[in-house]
Amino acid sequence: MNDLPGWLKPTTVWLLLAAGPAPLNLRSTASFTIFAATTITTTGSGAINGDVGLSPGTGAAIHLTDAQVKGTIYAVDDAGPPGSVKAPSLLEIAKGDLTAAYNEARDLVPVPVGSFLNPGAGNIGGMTLGPGLYKFNG
């Protein structure tokens, strides 16, 4: 940093802290945009940016195409759509990791109140939710 011009040298060190709880550790599920147990369907439009996984449902219940997914489609068997990857062990681990993350989120404190509790009475379509811990009773 000594070879930087004076106007580029930092003069103040800032420490920024985010409000609220620390992010959840999603473990092996962090790359998944969609992870389901029984069926995955689509209206056919739009792109899915991230991985898709289905377990324990069979690959035949993944109603997406490789062209719709900008990531990898993982199935438990060879019945997945063309381009999907058979990865039952990976999906089994991901199911456990998803359950662990869910339980961690469920038990976070402080318990959400005010606008963080049941925003839109559970209907969040069209809403923009800022960062934070939200809870829905239904």
Secondary structure, DSSP 8 states (H G I E B T S, - for coil): -TTS-GGGS---------SSS-----GGGTTEEEEESS-B---S-S-EESEEEE-SS-GGGB---GGGEES-EEESSTTS-TT-EE-HHHHHHHHHHHHHHHHHHHT-SS---GGGBSGGGG--TT----SS--B---
